[in-house]
Amino acid sequence: MMQPQLRFINRFEPLKSKVLVLVLLCAAVLPLSGCWDSKEVQSINFITALGIDYAEDHYIAYAQVIDFSSIAKQEGPSQREDSEIWIGQGKGTTLNMAINDLYRSSQQQTLWTHVKAIVLSENALNSKLTDIFDTLLHSGQLRYTPWIYGTKEEINKVLSPSALLNQSMQTIELFEPMKLYKQYSSFEPIRLHQLLDGFREPASTILVPSITSVNTTWVQGERKPPLIQTDGFYVVSGGHNQGRIEEQHAFGARYVKYGKVYQYPLYVYAEDKKVPLLSLSLRDPRTIVKAVPEGNGIRFDLTTLVNGSIIEDHGKPSSVREMERLAAQQIQKDIRHTFKIAQSRRVDAYGLAEHLYRHNPELWKKHARNRANPVTDFKLGKVEVQVNIMNASTYKYNSS
């Protein structure tokens, strides 16, 4: 007799079916999530540089916009079109009003998250630094990493430079100054946060690089296109601009004030000679400052140590020690010259007041705390320079 077949009903089968359907639905929807509100690059104005001027009792905000869509289409260098760079200009009695004025005709959404450089006019540096940074600090989009510059030139010209060999505008010195500074340490770049860190310190001294677009070196066909280069620095202390030191008077600051010097040429001349006797590449200068009360003022004695390599040697002097002596003599002249020019303009280019504030508080309170121009009581005493020539920077070859 046949046994009746028993059929077991799995009560979990309906649940499995529902789970399978839910998984399939999630897999279908997942690729769509996160992209519903995305926008193409060409549909957003990305501000790459901000310029600020102050004239006739109102602010002028300049915004540089680069056409990223045209850059993205390029597989290599190509001829730069003028349309790739747009400069917006807004005006207002406050900086925020001037920035908002830019939106009126911007045509589409404008973002400030890609700002890589901020350029301040000399008028803005001289009168409105506190207001400018109060506004920038309250910005929800602006980062603290843009490079900061000052300029005597019209800002719209500085924000409309060319790129050498028609490279991307994002690679010029305005946006990537450290690459060039490591090869040619002329004026030390600083970022916005570095300026803000010492902006409200009672004696902090910050050297803000000065830039220009005047090009006297490179030629493209029959014209000299505008190219960014540094031509001096502004001395900002206690939230105010003390003044500007031009390139030809600024050599001494490189040995006394800069945080890091990678390499910089030093040319040693004999009297009434146009060709240098010796050319060195200097790096890593370090200066020890000692403050000594003297009469009604303070004397500062400096001891500077510099490493260097020989680049050119025209036969004189013959010994390494003589080369080091002549190089040290030239550096000493540069240090004294910069101090003399800066003091005549009541500018503390070496940050000597800051040195007192950090190392001799009593002297700072007595000679610098309540004085608008403490450098008038400063005197440069001994300047001892020691140059250490590490190598001759020559290729070794086998004459055989």
C-alpha positions in Angstrom: 0.0 0.0 0.0 1.4 3.4 -1.1 2.3 5.8 1.7 0.8 9.2 1.3 3.4 11.8 0.2 3.9 14.5 2.7 4.4 18.1 1.4 6.2 20.5 3.7 5.4 24.1 3.3 8.3 26.5 3.8 6.8 29.5 5.6 10.0 31.6 4.8 9.5 31.5 1.0 7.3 34.6 0.8 9.8 36.5 2.9 12.7 35.5 0.7 10.8 36.7 -2.4 10.2 40.1 -0.8 13.8 40.5 0.2 15.0 39.5 -3.3 12.7 42.1 -4.9 13.9 44.8 -2.4 17.6 44.1 -3.2 16.9 44.3 -6.9 15.2 47.7 -6.5 18.1 49.0 -4.4 20.6 47.9 -7.0 18.6 49.7 -9.7 18.3 52.9 -7.7 21.8 53.1 -6.3 23.6 54.4 -9.4 21.1 57.4 -9.5 21.7 58.6 -5.9 24.0 61.6 -5.4 23.8 62.8 -9.0 20.4 64.4 -9.1 21.6 67.9 -8.3 25.0 67.7 -10.0 26.1 70.4 -12.5 28.5 70.5 -15.3 31.8 72.5 -14.8 30.8 75.0 -17.5 27.5 75.8 -15.7 29.3 77.3 -12.6 31.5 80.3 -12.2 34.5 79.2 -10.2 36.4 82.3 -8.9 40.1 81.5 -9.0 41.5 84.9 -7.8 40.1 87.8 -5.8 41.3 91.3 -6.0 40.4 94.1 -3.6 40.9 97.8 -4.1 39.7 100.9 -2.1 39.2 104.2 -3.8 36.9 107.3 -3.4 35.3 105.9 -0.2 34.2 102.6 -1.7 35.5 99.1 -2.2 36.1 97.5 -5.6 36.1 93.7 -5.7 37.6 92.0 -8.7 36.9 88.3 -9.4 38.9 86.3 -11.9 37.0 83.5 -13.6 38.9 81.0 -15.9 37.0 79.0 -18.5 37.6 75.5 -17.2 35.5 73.9 -19.9 38.0 75.0 -22.6 40.9 73.9 -20.5 39.3 70.5 -20.0 39.0 70.0 -23.8 42.7 70.7 -24.4 45.0 67.7 -24.4 48.1 69.9 -24.4 49.2 73.5 -24.7 47.4 75.6 -27.2 47.0 79.3 -28.1 45.3 81.1 -25.2 42.2 83.0 -26.2 41.3 86.2 -24.4 37.9 84.7 -23.7 39.4 82.1 -21.3 39.8 84.8 -18.6 37.0 87.0 -17.4 37.4 89.7 -14.8 34.3 90.8 -12.8 34.2 94.1 -11.0 31.8 95.0 -8.2 31.5 98.2 -6.1 30.1 99.0 -2.7 30.6 101.1 0.4 31.6 97.8 2.2 33.5 94.9 0.9 30.5 92.6 1.3 28.4 94.9 -0.9 31.1 95.0 -3.5 31.2 91.2 -3.6 27.5 90.9 -3.8 27.5 93.4 -6.7 29.4 90.8 -8.7 26.4 88.5 -8.6 24.0 90.8 -10.4 25.2 89.9 -13.9 27.1 86.7 -13.2 24.5 84.7 -15.2 24.9 81.6 -13.2 26.0 80.2 -9.8 29.3 81.6 -8.5 31.5 79.7 -6.1 34.5 80.9 -4.1 35.8 77.6 -2.9 38.5 77.5 -5.7 40.1 80.9 -4.9 43.9 80.3 -4.9 45.2 83.9 -4.8 44.1 87.2 -3.2 45.6 90.5 -4.4 45.3 93.7 -2.4 45.9 97.1 -3.8 48.2 99.5 -2.1 45.2 101.7 -1.1 43.6 98.7 0.5 46.7 97.7 2.3 47.2 101.2 3.7 43.7 101.9 5.0 41.3 98.9 5.1 43.2 95.8 6.2 41.1 95.2 9.3 37.8 95.6 7.6 38.9 93.4 4.7 40.0 90.5 6.9 36.9 90.8 9.1 34.8 90.3 6.0 36.9 87.4 4.6 36.9 85.6 7.9 33.1 85.6 7.9 32.9 84.0 4.5 31.5 80.6 4.5 33.2 79.5 1.2 36.6 81.1 1.2 39.4 78.9 2.5 42.4 80.0 4.5 44.9 78.7 2.0 45.0 81.3 -0.9 48.3 83.0 -1.6 48.2 86.7 -0.6 49.9 89.5 -2.5 50.0 93.3 -2.7 50.4 95.5 -5.8 50.9 99.0 -6.9 49.5 98.1 -10.3 45.9 98.2 -11.5 44.4 94.9 -10.2 42.6 94.1 -13.4 45.9 94.0 -15.2 47.5 91.7 -12.5 44.5 89.3 -12.8 44.8 89.2 -16.6 48.3 87.8 -17.2 49.5 85.4 -19.8 50.9 81.9 -19.2 54.4 81.1 -20.6 54.3 78.7 -23.5 50.5 78.8 -23.4 50.3 76.5 -20.5 47.3 76.4 -18.2 46.6 79.6 -16.3 46.4 77.5 -13.1 50.2 76.9 -13.3 51.4 80.6 -13.3 53.3 82.1 -10.3 50.2 83.8 -9.0 48.7 80.4 -8.1 51.8 78.2 -7.6 54.6 80.5 -6.3 56.4 77.8 -4.3 57.6 75.9 -7.4 59.5 78.9 -8.7 60.5 80.0 -5.1 62.3 76.7 -4.6 64.4 77.4 -7.7 64.8 81.1 -7.3 64.1 82.3 -3.7 63.4 86.0 -4.4 60.4 86.9 -2.2 59.0 84.4 0.2 55.3 83.5 -0.6 52.8 83.5 2.2 49.3 82.1 2.5 46.2 83.9 4.0 46.3 81.9 7.2 49.9 82.9 7.8 49.0 86.6 7.6 45.9 86.1 9.8 47.9 84.2 12.4 50.0 87.3 13.1 47.6 90.0 12.0 46.4 90.9 15.4 49.6 90.2 17.3 50.9 93.4 18.9 54.3 93.2 17.2 54.2 90.5 14.6 55.9 91.4 11.3 54.8 89.9 8.0 56.3 90.4 4.6 53.6 90.4 1.9 55.1 89.9 -1.6 54.4 92.7 -4.1 53.6 91.6 -7.7 53.5 93.2 -11.1 52.5 92.0 -14.6 55.1 94.1 -16.3 57.3 91.7 -18.4 60.7 92.8 -19.5 62.2 89.4 -20.1 60.1 87.1 -22.3 59.1 87.9 -25.9 56.3 86.2 -27.9 56.7 87.1 -31.5 57.0 90.9 -31.5 55.3 91.6 -28.2 56.0 91.1 -24.5 53.0 89.5 -23.0 52.1 90.4 -19.3 53.6 87.9 -16.9 53.4 87.8 -13.1 56.6 88.4 -11.1 57.4 89.6 -7.6 59.1 93.1 -7.3 59.3 93.7 -3.6 57.3 93.3 -0.4 55.0 95.2 2.0 55.7 95.1 5.7 52.5 94.5 7.7 52.7 94.8 11.5 50.1 95.3 14.2 47.3 95.1 11.6 48.7 98.0 9.5 50.9 98.3 6.4 54.1 100.1 7.3 55.3 100.5 3.7 56.9 98.9 0.7 60.5 97.9 0.0 61.4 97.6 -3.7 63.4 94.6 -5.0 66.7 96.5 -5.3 66.6 97.4 -1.6 65.2 94.2 -0.2 68.2 91.8 -0.4 69.1 91.9 3.3 65.7 90.6 4.4 66.4 87.3 2.7 69.1 86.6 5.3 67.4 88.0 8.4 63.7 87.6 8.1 62.7 84.8 5.6 61.7 81.5 7.1 63.3 79.4 4.3 65.6 80.2 1.4 66.2 77.3 -1.0 68.6 78.9 -3.3 69.4 82.4 -4.5 72.3 83.8 -6.5 74.9 86.1 -5.0 77.2 88.1 -7.3 80.5 89.4 -5.8 81.9 92.4 -7.7 85.3 94.1 -7.5 85.2 97.9 -7.4 84.3 99.5 -10.7 83.8 96.1 -12.4 80.8 95.0 -14.4 81.6 91.3 -14.5 81.4 89.6 -11.1 84.5 87.9 -9.7 82.4 85.2 -8.1 78.9 83.8 -8.4 77.4 81.7 -5.6 74.2 79.9 -5.0 73.2 80.6 -1.4 70.8 78.6 0.7 69.6 78.1 4.3 70.7 81.5 5.9 70.2 81.7 9.6 70.5 84.9 11.6 70.9 85.3 15.4 69.7 88.6 16.7 70.9 90.1 20.0 69.3 93.2 21.4 71.5 95.5 23.6 70.2 98.7 25.3 72.3 101.7 24.2 71.5 105.2 25.3 67.8 106.0 24.7 67.5 103.3 22.1 68.5 99.7 21.3 71.4 98.3 19.4 70.9 95.1 17.4 73.9 92.8 16.7 73.4 90.2 14.0 75.3 87.0 13.3 74.4 85.4 10.0 75.4 81.9 8.8 74.9 81.0 5.1 75.7 77.9 3.1 76.6 78.2 -0.6 78.0 76.6 -3.7 80.2 78.1 -6.4 78.5 78.7 -9.7 81.1 80.8 -11.5 84.7 81.6 -10.6 86.7 83.9 -12.9 90.0 83.1 -11.4 90.1 85.6 -8.5 90.1 85.0 -5.7 91.9 81.7 -5.8 91.3 80.3 -2.3 88.0 79.1 -0.9 88.6 81.2 2.3 89.0 84.3 0.2 85.8 83.5 -1.7 83.9 83.1 1.6 85.3 86.4 2.9 84.3 88.4 -0.2 80.8 86.7 -0.2 80.4 87.5 3.5 81.4 91.1 2.9 78.8 91.4 0.1 76.0 90.0 2.3 77.0 92.3 5.1 76.6 95.3 2.7 73.1 94.0 1.7 72.0 93.6 5.3 73.1 97.1 6.2 71.6 98.6 3.0 68.2 97.1 3.6 68.1 98.2 7.2 69.1 101.8 6.2 66.4 102.1 3.6 63.7 100.6 5.8 64.6 102.7 8.7 64.5 105.9 6.6 60.9 104.9 5.7 60.0 103.9 9.3 59.6 100.3 8.2 60.6 97.4 10.4 61.7 95.0 7.5 63.6 92.7 9.8 60.9 92.3 12.5 63.1 93.7 15.2 60.2 94.9 17.3 58.7 91.4 17.1 62.1 90.0 18.3 61.9 92.3 21.4 58.3 91.2 22.0 59.2 87.5 22.0 62.6 87.6 23.6 62.9 90.8 25.6 59.4 91.9 26.8 60.8 94.6 29.1 62.7 96.2 26.3 59.6 95.9 24.0 57.4 97.6 26.6 59.9 100.4 27.0 61.0 101.1 23.5 58.3 99.7 21.1 54.9 99.0 22.7 53.4 102.5 22.6 55.3 103.9 19.7 53.9 104.1 16.2 57.4 103.9 14.6 59.8 102.2 17.1 62.5 101.7 14.4 63.5 105.3 14.8 65.2 104.2 18.2 66.8 101.1 16.6 70.4 100.9 15.6 72.2 98.2 13.7 75.4 97.3 15.5 77.7 94.5 14.6 76.9 92.4 11.5 79.0 89.3 11.4 78.5 87.0 8.4 80.0 83.5 8.0 79.7 81.9 4.5 80.4 78.2 4.3 81.1 77.1 0.7 80.0 73.5 0.6 81.0 72.5 -3.0 81.9 73.9 -6.4 78.8 72.7 -8.2 80.8 71.3 -11.1 80.4 68.1 -13.1 83.1 65.5 -12.7 84.5 64.1 -15.9 87.1 61.6 -17.1 89.6 63.3 -19.4 90.6 59.9 -20.8 
